[in-house]
């Protein structure tokens, strides 16, 4: 069989690759430098398979420049398998899109021959679905072509971190039966974090007892005064400030909390505003409604294990229609199906595909989680049908047109969006406005069958729910929710304020629910968040601004970032909702397990003196994820 294989070392006179003097000098210097350390590329054997001769030549030359002397290249998967069966290699780099045997098939066969050999997949396609598929099927890393020297310099550090991460997770899984002490850790965590609510309640309880014992005022007046105090957001600020002042609080965590929960005041202290950075969207037009090759498993939509990354965006669109149909919304509100299709495609086309996190797939994930909360958790029992319709639409559009940078960045740079929305919930207001602009098109008007009063109410519900996703309002919403729980006693559907608060809380829960999904999915979402954070950090650096917490790609801290997010935001939020929706308990249990896994990864990273990332960027040391977009959008962005 013709394999077109070649070595970078030990070649015959006809196939020896000629290096320039500069290449030879670089290779010699690198080899000498590595020999002085613990890593020596001369000891490592690399096998590269690709059907493109140019890629093989580039890869061979790059590895030579880095001091590797044993690099073998082959042009197809079968030849690679024969080499693996006949020799020992330390690394396999395989192209994905090859004829006869593609990269995924080679990966599967390779694991039968050598379970432990590191496998890096290569492709010139910047597609997050492809990245996810590679990692899910067992590849160690994903590398973009054309290859660059910077990508290959840190491959062993990248591999070590990822293998250590897998090892830690496996050990943790084996020790789950001995992890009862985790409940104590979480209980302690809840006690600390809940100060923002429990401490004010304790203070008010003592104040109430004192006033009842000493004051001559009627009890009704005393209770009314205290309830007014309870509804004030400022009441919760001292506990929050105490948390920020704690000596044991990590500095990055402290700054992150300040930035997320009070972005305006934080940036007023840190930055001098400069010229705005506003980016308008151009639409991607899709013709026709996508068809599914097979009927998806409807019950899977009601599962916490639903994996949004296993489906193409085209297959996700009809699933949203299924959710509408499951509640009879299309028939009840006379929604023309063609206009619902048009609206959903317009929504999909107005999410930036280049955003690793704030993309249409995130919008669907939030919508499916809302559906899960309404059905499996029984939240629908507390809402009317018009509110359920509003909640679904709010979930689909809640990040519409997200530019990939947060409110704090827009505030700091006085962007066009910040000017438009007067620094108040900048992006959330923009998402709402963009959604209603789409609905203004008669071809997208899914509300045409509603009465004037219903249109007014559904618009109000959508705006209320979407604005609630701004973390700057987190304390205020939690305060109102807690106050309502204390004063109401029983949560009822008849109380309009209960229904409105629940709309806010449900969308907030769905929006930040990723950490409570199965860990493989939760971990991948976390990496997408980190990549998008790095994008903002790059922009801040380019503008001479301080880089926001967790957004500096030179010091990645993924486990710490996730622990902060889970401990200070996700757990308290879901614990509050659990008081009226106890069937959310399974999600909370997974969230607790995932928190333990992130804590183990952070401990492992710290024990090796790393920055706490526990993993490396998907595109190597210097590249970021940037997805291809239609030509008209690329031109507009330029």
C-alpha positions as CSV (number, residue, x, y, z in Angstrom):
1,X,0.0,0.0,0.0
2,X,1.2,3.4,-0.9
3,X,1.5,5.5,2.3
4,X,3.7,8.3,1.1
5,X,5.4,8.2,4.6
6,X,8.5,10.0,5.5
7,X,10.7,10.7,8.4
8,X,12.3,13.9,9.4
9,X,15.2,11.9,10.7
10,X,17.1,8.9,9.2
11,X,16.1,9.7,5.6
12,X,17.5,8.4,2.3
13,X,19.3,10.8,0.0
14,X,16.2,11.3,-2.2
15,X,13.7,12.3,0.5
16,X,15.8,14.4,2.8
17,X,14.3,17.7,3.6
18,X,16.7,20.6,3.3
19,X,16.7,23.1,6.2
20,X,17.9,26.6,5.8
21,X,20.8,27.7,8.0
22,X,18.3,29.7,10.1
23,X,16.2,26.6,10.7
24,X,19.2,24.5,11.6
25,X,20.4,27.1,14.1
26,X,17.0,27.4,15.6
27,X,16.7,23.6,16.0
28,X,20.1,23.3,17.5
29,X,19.5,26.1,20.0
30,X,16.1,24.7,21.0
31,X,17.5,21.1,21.4
32,X,20.3,22.5,23.6
33,X,17.9,24.5,25.6
34,X,15.6,21.6,26.1
35,X,18.4,19.2,27.1
36,X,19.2,21.5,30.0
37,X,15.7,21.1,31.3
38,X,13.5,18.1,32.1
39,X,11.9,18.0,28.6
40,X,14.0,16.8,25.6
41,X,12.2,16.7,22.2
42,X,14.9,14.3,21.0
43,X,13.3,11.6,23.1
44,X,9.8,12.1,21.6
45,X,8.5,10.3,18.5
46,X,5.7,12.1,16.6
47,X,3.4,10.6,13.9
48,X,1.5,13.1,11.7
49,X,-1.2,12.0,9.3
50,X,-2.8,14.3,6.7
51,X,-3.8,13.8,3.1
52,X,-2.5,17.3,2.3
53,X,1.2,17.2,1.4
54,X,1.6,20.9,2.3
55,X,0.4,20.4,5.8
56,X,2.8,17.5,6.3
57,X,5.7,19.5,5.0
58,X,4.9,22.5,7.3
59,X,4.4,20.2,10.3
60,X,7.7,18.4,9.7
61,X,9.6,21.7,9.4
62,X,8.0,23.2,12.5
63,X,8.8,20.2,14.6
64,X,12.4,20.2,13.3
65,X,12.8,23.8,14.3
66,X,11.6,22.9,17.8
67,X,14.3,20.2,18.1
68,X,12.4,17.1,17.3
69,X,14.5,14.6,15.3
70,X,11.9,11.7,14.9
71,X,8.8,12.9,13.1
72,X,7.1,10.6,10.7
73,X,4.4,11.7,8.2
74,X,1.9,9.6,6.4
75,X,-0.9,10.5,4.0
76,X,-3.8,8.3,5.2
77,X,-5.3,6.6,8.2
78,X,-4.5,3.0,7.3
79,X,-0.8,3.9,6.9
80,X,-0.9,5.6,10.3
81,X,-2.4,2.5,11.9
82,X,0.3,0.3,10.5
83,X,2.9,2.6,11.9
84,X,1.3,2.6,15.3
85,X,1.2,-1.3,15.3
86,X,4.8,-1.6,14.3
87,X,6.4,1.2,16.4
88,X,6.1,3.3,19.5
89,X,5.1,6.9,19.2
90,X,4.5,9.6,21.9
91,X,2.1,11.7,19.9
92,X,-0.4,11.3,17.0
93,X,-1.5,14.4,15.1
94,X,-4.3,13.6,12.7
95,X,-6.3,15.6,10.2
96,X,-10.1,15.2,10.6
97,X,-11.3,15.4,7.0
98,X,-9.5,12.6,5.1
99,X,-10.9,10.3,2.5
100,X,-11.5,6.6,3.2
101,X,-10.7,6.8,6.9
102,X,-11.4,10.1,8.5
103,X,-9.8,11.4,11.7
104,X,-12.7,10.2,13.9
105,X,-12.4,6.7,12.5
106,X,-8.6,6.8,13.0
107,X,-9.1,8.0,16.6
108,X,-11.4,5.0,17.3
109,X,-9.0,2.5,15.8
110,X,-6.0,4.1,17.5
111,X,-7.5,3.6,20.9
112,X,-7.7,-0.1,20.1
113,X,-4.0,-0.2,19.4
114,X,-2.8,2.2,22.0
115,X,-5.2,3.5,24.6
116,X,-2.8,6.0,26.1
117,X,-1.2,7.7,23.1
118,X,-2.0,11.4,23.0
119,X,-4.1,12.3,20.0
120,X,-4.4,15.8,18.6
121,X,-7.0,16.5,15.9
122,X,-6.3,19.0,13.2
123,X,-8.7,20.9,10.9
124,X,-8.9,24.2,9.1
125,X,-12.5,24.6,10.2
126,X,-13.2,26.9,13.1
127,X,-16.4,25.2,14.2
128,X,-17.3,24.8,17.9
129,X,-19.4,21.7,17.1
130,X,-16.4,20.0,15.6
131,X,-14.2,21.0,18.6
132,X,-16.8,19.5,20.9
133,X,-17.1,16.3,18.9
134,X,-13.3,15.8,18.9
135,X,-13.0,16.2,22.7
136,X,-16.1,14.1,23.4
137,X,-14.8,11.2,21.3
138,X,-11.6,11.1,23.2
139,X,-9.1,13.4,21.5
140,X,-6.7,15.2,23.8
141,X,-6.6,18.5,21.9
142,X,-7.9,20.3,18.8
143,X,-5.5,22.3,16.6
144,X,-6.3,24.8,13.9
145,X,-4.5,24.6,10.5
146,X,-2.3,26.0,9.1
147,X,-0.1,24.9,12.0
148,X,2.1,27.6,13.7
149,X,5.2,27.2,15.8
150,X,3.5,28.9,18.8
151,X,0.8,26.2,18.8
152,X,3.4,23.4,19.0
153,X,5.7,24.9,21.6
154,X,3.3,24.2,24.5
155,X,1.8,20.9,23.4
156,X,3.2,18.9,26.2
157,X,2.3,21.4,28.9
158,X,-1.2,21.4,27.4
159,X,-1.4,17.6,27.4
160,X,-0.1,17.3,30.9
161,X,-2.7,19.7,32.3
162,X,-5.5,17.9,30.5
163,X,-4.4,14.5,31.5
164,X,-4.1,15.6,35.1
165,X,-7.5,17.1,34.9
166,X,-9.0,13.7,33.7
167,X,-7.1,11.9,36.4
168,X,-8.4,14.1,39.1
169,X,-12.0,13.8,37.9
170,X,-11.7,10.0,37.7
171,X,-10.2,9.8,41.2
172,X,-13.0,12.0,42.5
173,X,-15.6,9.9,40.9
174,X,-14.2,6.8,42.6
175,X,-14.2,8.5,45.9
176,X,-17.8,9.7,45.7
177,X,-18.9,7.1,48.3
178,X,-16.5,8.6,50.8
179,X,-17.5,12.2,50.1
180,X,-20.2,12.6,52.7
181,X,-18.1,15.4,54.2
182,X,-19.0,17.4,51.1
183,X,-22.4,18.1,52.6
184,X,-20.7,19.8,55.5
185,X,-18.6,21.9,53.1
186,X,-21.6,23.0,51.2
187,X,-23.6,23.6,54.4
188,X,-20.7,25.9,55.5
189,X,-20.6,27.6,52.2
190,X,-24.4,28.2,52.2
191,X,-24.1,29.7,55.7
192,X,-21.4,32.1,54.5
193,X,-23.0,33.1,51.3
194,X,-26.5,33.3,52.7
195,X,-25.3,36.2,55.0
196,X,-26.6,38.5,52.3
197,X,-30.1,37.3,53.3
198,X,-30.0,35.5,56.6
199,X,-28.0,38.2,58.5
200,X,-30.6,41.0,57.6
201,X,-33.4,38.7,58.6
202,X,-31.7,37.9,62.0
203,X,-31.2,41.6,62.6
204,X,-34.8,42.4,61.8
205,X,-36.0,39.6,64.0
206,X,-34.1,41.0,67.0
207,X,-35.3,44.5,66.2
208,X,-38.9,43.2,66.0
209,X,-38.6,41.5,69.4
210,X,-37.1,44.6,71.0
211,X,-39.8,46.9,69.5
212,X,-42.6,44.7,70.5
213,X,-41.3,44.5,74.1
214,X,-40.5,48.2,74.5
215,X,-42.6,50.2,72.1
216,X,-46.1,51.5,72.7
217,X,-46.8,51.5,68.9
218,X,-49.4,49.1,67.6
219,X,-48.0,45.8,66.4
220,X,-49.3,46.4,62.8
221,X,-47.3,49.7,62.6
222,X,-44.1,48.0,63.8
223,X,-44.6,45.1,61.3
224,X,-45.3,47.5,58.5
225,X,-42.1,49.5,59.3
226,X,-39.9,46.4,59.4
227,X,-41.3,45.0,56.1
228,X,-40.5,48.2,54.4
229,X,-36.9,47.8,55.6
230,X,-36.9,44.2,54.5
231,X,-37.7,45.2,50.9
232,X,-34.8,47.7,50.7
233,X,-31.9,46.4,48.6
234,X,-29.5,48.5,50.8
235,X,-30.3,46.3,53.7
236,X,-28.3,43.5,52.0
237,X,-25.3,45.6,51.2
238,X,-23.5,45.4,54.5
239,X,-23.3,41.6,54.4
240,X,-22.1,41.9,50.8
241,X,-19.5,44.5,51.8
242,X,-18.4,42.2,54.7
243,X,-17.9,39.4,52.2
244,X,-15.8,41.7,50.0
245,X,-13.7,42.8,52.9
246,X,-12.9,39.3,54.1
247,X,-9.1,38.8,54.2
248,X,-9.3,35.2,52.9
249,X,-11.2,36.3,49.7
250,X,-9.1,35.9,46.6
251,X,-8.3,39.3,45.1
252,X,-9.5,38.2,41.7
253,X,-12.7,36.9,43.2
254,X,-13.3,40.2,45.1
255,X,-12.8,42.3,41.9
256,X,-15.0,39.9,39.9
257,X,-17.9,40.2,42.4
258,X,-17.6,44.0,42.4
259,X,-17.6,44.0,38.6
260,X,-20.5,41.6,38.1
261,X,-22.8,42.8,40.8
262,X,-22.1,46.6,40.7
263,X,-20.4,47.3,37.3
264,X,-21.1,51.0,37.1
265,X,-19.6,51.8,40.5
266,X,-16.6,49.5,39.9
267,X,-15.7,51.0,36.6
268,X,-16.2,54.5,37.9
269,X,-13.5,53.8,40.4
270,X,-11.1,52.0,37.9
271,X,-11.5,53.6,34.5
272,X,-11.7,56.8,32.7
273,X,-14.3,56.4,29.9
274,X,-13.1,56.6,26.3
275,X,-14.5,56.4,22.8
276,X,-17.5,54.0,22.4
277,X,-17.3,50.5,20.8
278,X,-20.7,49.7,19.3
279,X,-21.1,46.9,16.8
280,X,-24.3,46.6,14.9
281,X,-25.5,43.3,13.5
282,X,-26.1,42.3,9.9
283,X,-28.5,39.4,9.4
284,X,-27.6,36.0,8.0
285,X,-30.5,34.9,5.8
286,X,-31.5,31.2,5.8
287,X,-34.0,29.9,3.3
288,X,-36.7,27.5,4.2
289,X,-37.6,25.7,7.5
290,X,-35.2,23.0,8.5
291,X,-36.4,19.4,8.4
292,X,-35.3,16.7,10.8
293,X,-34.2,13.4,9.3
294,X,-35.7,11.6,12.2
295,X,-38.1,12.4,15.0
296,X,-36.1,13.4,18.1
297,X,-36.9,11.9,21.5
298,X,-39.4,14.4,22.9
299,X,-38.9,13.2,26.5
300,X,-35.2,14.1,26.2
301,X,-36.1,17.7,26.2
302,X,-37.3,17.2,29.8
303,X,-34.0,15.8,31.0
304,X,-31.2,17.6,32.8
305,X,-28.9,15.4,30.7
306,X,-30.0,17.0,27.4
307,X,-26.8,17.9,25.5
308,X,-27.3,20.8,23.2
309,X,-23.9,20.3,21.5
310,X,-25.0,17.0,20.0
311,X,-27.4,18.7,17.6
312,X,-26.9,21.1,14.8
313,X,-28.6,24.5,15.0
314,X,-30.9,23.5,12.2
315,X,-32.2,20.5,14.3
316,X,-32.6,22.7,17.4
317,X,-35.1,25.1,15.7
318,X,-38.0,22.6,15.4
319,X,-37.5,21.5,19.0
320,X,-38.5,25.1,20.1
321,X,-41.7,24.7,18.1
322,X,-42.3,21.4,19.9
323,X,-42.0,23.2,23.3
324,X,-44.6,25.8,22.1
325,X,-46.8,23.0,21.0
326,X,-46.5,21.0,24.3
327,X,-48.2,23.9,26.1
328,X,-50.7,24.4,23.2
329,X,-49.5,28.0,22.7
330,X,-49.7,27.9,19.0
331,X,-53.3,27.0,19.0
332,X,-54.3,29.0,22.0
333,X,-52.8,32.3,20.8
334,X,-53.5,31.7,17.1
335,X,-49.8,31.8,16.2
336,X,-49.2,31.2,12.4
337,X,-46.6,28.5,12.2
338,X,-44.9,30.1,9.2
339,X,-44.5,33.3,11.1
340,X,-43.1,31.4,14.1
341,X,-40.6,29.7,11.8
342,X,-39.7,33.1,10.3
343,X,-39.3,34.6,13.8
344,X,-37.1,31.8,15.1
345,X,-34.9,31.8,12.0
346,X,-34.5,35.6,12.3
347,X,-33.6,35.2,16.0
348,X,-31.0,32.5,15.1
349,X,-29.5,34.8,12.4
350,X,-29.1,37.7,14.8
351,X,-26.9,35.8,17.2
352,X,-23.2,36.1,16.4
353,X,-21.8,32.7,15.5
354,X,-18.3,33.9,16.3
355,X,-19.2,34.2,20.0
356,X,-18.0,31.0,21.8
357,X,-20.7,31.4,24.5
358,X,-23.3,34.1,23.8
359,X,-24.5,32.4,20.6
360,X,-27.8,30.8,19.4
361,X,-26.8,27.5,21.0
362,X,-26.8,29.2,24.4
363,X,-30.2,30.8,23.7
364,X,-31.6,27.3,23.0
365,X,-29.9,25.8,26.1
366,X,-31.6,28.5,28.2
367,X,-34.9,27.9,26.4
368,X,-34.7,24.1,27.0
369,X,-33.9,24.7,30.7
370,X,-36.9,27.0,31.0
371,X,-39.0,24.2,29.5
372,X,-37.5,21.7,32.0
373,X,-38.3,24.1,34.9
374,X,-41.9,24.5,33.6
375,X,-42.5,20.8,33.1
376,X,-40.4,18.5,35.3
377,X,-40.1,21.0,38.1
378,X,-43.8,22.1,37.8
379,X,-43.2,25.8,37.6
380,X,-46.0,26.1,35.1
381,X,-48.5,25.5,37.9
382,X,-47.8,29.0,39.1
383,X,-48.1,30.9,35.7
384,X,-50.8,31.5,33.2
385,X,-50.5,30.7,29.5
386,X,-49.7,34.2,28.4
387,X,-46.8,34.3,30.9
388,X,-45.5,31.0,29.7
389,X,-45.5,32.3,26.1
390,X,-43.7,35.4,27.2
391,X,-41.1,33.3,29.1
392,X,-40.3,31.1,26.1
393,X,-39.9,34.2,23.9
394,X,-37.8,35.9,26.5
395,X,-35.5,32.8,26.8
396,X,-35.0,32.7,23.0
397,X,-34.1,36.4,22.7
398,X,-32.5,37.1,26.1
399,X,-29.0,37.6,24.6
400,X,-30.0,38.5,21.0
401,X,-27.2,40.3,19.2
402,X,-24.7,39.9,22.1
403,X,-21.4,41.5,20.9
404,X,-19.2,39.3,23.0
405,X,-18.3,41.9,25.6
406,X,-20.2,42.6,28.8
407,X,-22.0,45.6,30.3
408,X,-19.0,46.7,32.2
409,X,-16.9,47.1,29.0
410,X,-19.7,49.2,27.4
411,X,-19.9,51.3,30.5
412,X,-16.2,51.8,30.7
413,X,-15.8,52.7,27.0
414,X,-19.0,54.8,26.7
415,X,-20.0,52.8,23.7
416,X,-22.9,53.7,21.4
417,X,-25.0,51.1,23.3
418,X,-24.1,52.7,26.6
419,X,-25.1,56.1,25.3
420,X,-28.4,54.7,23.9
421,X,-29.4,53.0,27.1
422,X,-27.9,55.5,29.6
423,X,-25.6,52.9,31.3
424,X,-28.6,51.0,32.7
425,X,-28.8,47.3,31.8
426,X,-27.1,48.2,28.5
427,X,-27.1,44.8,26.8
428,X,-30.3,43.6,28.3
429,X,-32.2,46.6,27.0
430,X,-30.5,46.1,23.6
431,X,-31.5,42.5,23.4
432,X,-35.2,43.4,24.1
433,X,-35.1,46.3,21.6
434,X,-33.6,44.0,18.9
435,X,-36.2,41.3,19.6
436,X,-39.2,43.7,19.2
437,X,-37.6,45.2,16.1
438,X,-37.7,41.7,14.6
439,X,-41.3,41.3,15.8
440,X,-42.3,44.5,14.0
441,X,-41.8,42.8,10.7
442,X,-45.2,41.4,9.7
443,X,-43.5,38.2,8.5
444,X,-42.2,37.6,12.0
445,X,-45.3,38.8,14.0
446,X,-46.1,35.8,16.2
447,X,-48.4,38.0,18.3
448,X,-50.8,39.0,15.6
449,X,-53.5,36.9,17.1
450,X,-53.3,38.6,20.5
451,X,-55.6,41.3,21.7
452,X,-54.2,44.8,22.3
453,X,-54.2,44.1,26.0
454,X,-52.4,40.8,25.6
455,X,-49.8,42.3,23.4
456,X,-49.1,45.0,26.0
457,X,-48.9,42.4,28.8
458,X,-46.7,39.9,26.9
459,X,-44.3,42.7,25.9
460,X,-44.1,43.8,29.6
461,X,-43.4,40.2,30.7
462,X,-40.6,39.7,28.2
463,X,-38.9,43.0,29.1
464,X,-39.2,42.2,32.8
465,X,-37.7,38.7,32.4
466,X,-34.8,39.7,30.2
467,X,-33.8,42.7,32.3
468,X,-33.7,40.4,35.3
469,X,-30.7,38.6,33.7
470,X,-28.6,41.6,34.4
471,X,-26.5,40.6,37.4
472,X,-26.4,44.2,38.5
473,X,-30.0,43.6,39.6
474,X,-29.2,40.3,41.3
475,X,-29.4,41.6,44.9
476,X,-32.5,43.5,44.3
477,X,-34.4,40.6,42.8
478,X,-33.2,38.2,45.5
479,X,-34.3,40.7,48.1
480,X,-37.8,41.1,46.6
481,X,-38.1,37.3,46.2
482,X,-37.1,36.7,49.9
483,X,-39.4,39.4,51.1
484,X,-42.3,37.9,49.2
485,X,-41.5,34.4,50.7
486,X,-41.4,35.8,54.2
487,X,-44.5,38.0,53.9
488,X,-46.6,35.7,51.7
489,X,-46.0,32.4,53.4
490,X,-47.6,30.5,50.5
491,X,-46.7,31.0,46.9
492,X,-49.8,31.2,44.8
493,X,-50.8,31.6,41.2
494,X,-53.4,34.1,42.1
495,X,-50.9,36.7,43.3
496,X,-49.6,38.7,40.2
497,X,-46.4,39.7,42.1
498,X,-45.6,36.1,42.7
499,X,-46.0,35.3,39.1
500,X,-43.8,38.2,38.0
501,X,-41.1,37.4,40.5
502,X,-41.2,33.8,39.3
503,X,-40.8,34.8,35.7
504,X,-37.6,36.7,36.7
505,X,-36.2,33.9,38.8
506,X,-36.9,31.2,36.2
507,X,-35.1,33.0,33.5
508,X,-32.2,33.9,35.8
509,X,-31.9,30.2,36.8
510,X,-32.0,29.0,33.2
511,X,-29.4,31.7,32.2
512,X,-26.8,30.5,34.6
513,X,-27.7,26.8,34.8
514,X,-24.7,25.5,32.9
515,X,-22.7,24.6,36.0
516,X,-25.4,22.2,37.1
517,X,-25.5,20.2,33.9
518,X,-23.6,16.9,33.5
519,X,-20.0,17.8,34.1
520,X,-18.7,17.1,30.6
521,X,-21.2,19.6,29.2
522,X,-20.7,22.0,32.1
523,X,-17.0,21.9,31.6
524,X,-17.3,22.6,27.9
525,X,-19.6,25.6,28.5
526,X,-17.1,26.9,31.1
527,X,-14.4,26.8,28.4
528,X,-16.6,28.7,26.0
529,X,-17.2,31.4,28.7
530,X,-13.5,31.6,29.3
531,X,-12.7,32.0,25.5
532,X,-15.2,34.9,25.3
533,X,-13.8,36.4,28.5
534,X,-10.4,36.3,26.8
535,X,-11.8,38.2,23.8
536,X,-13.0,41.0,26.1
537,X,-9.6,41.0,27.9
538,X,-7.8,41.3,24.6
539,X,-9.9,44.3,23.7
540,X,-9.4,45.9,27.2
541,X,-5.6,45.4,26.8
542,X,-5.7,46.9,23.3
543,X,-7.4,50.0,24.7
544,X,-5.0,50.4,27.6
545,X,-7.6,49.4,30.2
546,X,-7.1,47.2,33.2
547,X,-7.9,43.6,32.2
548,X,-11.1,42.4,34.0
549,X,-10.9,39.5,36.4
550,X,-10.5,36.1,34.7
551,X,-10.2,37.7,31.3
552,X,-6.4,37.7,31.0
553,X,-5.5,34.9,28.7
554,X,-1.9,34.8,30.0
555,X,-3.2,33.8,33.5
556,X,-6.2,31.5,32.9
557,X,-8.0,30.4,36.1
558,X,-10.9,28.3,34.9
559,X,-11.6,26.2,38.1
560,X,-11.4,29.3,40.3
561,X,-13.7,31.2,38.0
562,X,-16.3,28.4,38.0
563,X,-16.1,28.0,41.8
564,X,-16.7,31.7,42.3
565,X,-19.7,31.6,39.9
566,X,-21.2,28.5,41.6
567,X,-20.6,29.6,45.2
568,X,-21.6,33.2,45.0
569,X,-24.4,33.1,42.4
570,X,-25.7,29.8,41.2
571,X,-26.1,27.9,44.5
572,X,-27.8,30.8,46.4
573,X,-30.2,31.4,43.5
574,X,-31.2,27.8,43.1
575,X,-31.5,27.2,46.8
576,X,-34.0,30.2,46.9
577,X,-36.1,28.8,44.1
578,X,-36.0,25.3,45.7
579,X,-38.2,26.7,48.5
580,X,-41.2,26.9,46.2
581,X,-40.1,24.4,43.6
582,X,-38.7,21.4,45.6
583,X,-38.5,19.2,42.5
584,X,-35.5,21.1,41.4
585,X,-33.5,19.1,43.9
586,X,-31.9,16.7,41.3
587,X,-30.3,19.7,39.6
588,X,-29.0,21.1,42.9
589,X,-27.4,17.7,43.6
590,X,-25.5,17.7,40.3
591,X,-24.5,21.3,41.0
592,X,-23.0,20.2,44.3
593,X,-21.1,17.3,42.7
594,X,-19.8,19.7,40.0
595,X,-18.7,22.2,42.6
596,X,-16.6,19.4,44.2
597,X,-15.0,18.5,40.9
598,X,-14.0,22.1,40.2
599,X,-12.6,22.3,43.7
600,X,-10.6,19.2,43.1
601,X,-9.3,20.6,39.8
602,X,-8.3,23.9,41.5
603,X,-6.5,22.0,44.3
604,X,-4.6,19.9,41.7
605,X,-3.7,23.0,39.7
606,X,-2.5,24.8,42.8
607,X,-0.5,21.8,44.0
608,X,1.5,22.1,40.8
609,X,2.0,25.8,41.1
610,X,0.0,26.6,38.0
611,X,-2.3,29.6,37.6
612,X,-5.3,27.4,38.4
613,X,-6.6,26.8,34.9
614,X,-6.4,23.1,34.9
615,X,-6.6,23.1,31.1
616,X,-5.3,25.0,28.2
617,X,-7.0,27.1,25.5
618,X,-8.6,25.1,22.7
619,X,-6.5,26.8,20.0
620,X,-3.1,26.6,21.6
621,X,-1.2,29.2,23.5
622,X,-1.8,32.2,21.3
623,X,-4.9,31.6,19.2
624,X,-8.5,32.4,20.1
625,X,-11.7,30.8,18.8
626,X,-13.3,32.9,16.0
627,X,-16.0,31.3,13.9
628,X,-16.5,31.9,10.2
629,X,-19.4,34.1,9.3
630,X,-21.2,35.0,6.1
631,X,-19.4,37.4,3.9
632,X,-21.8,40.3,4.5
633,X,-21.3,40.1,8.2
634,X,-17.5,40.0,8.0
635,X,-17.5,43.0,5.8
636,X,-19.8,44.9,8.1
637,X,-17.7,44.1,11.1
638,X,-14.6,45.4,9.4
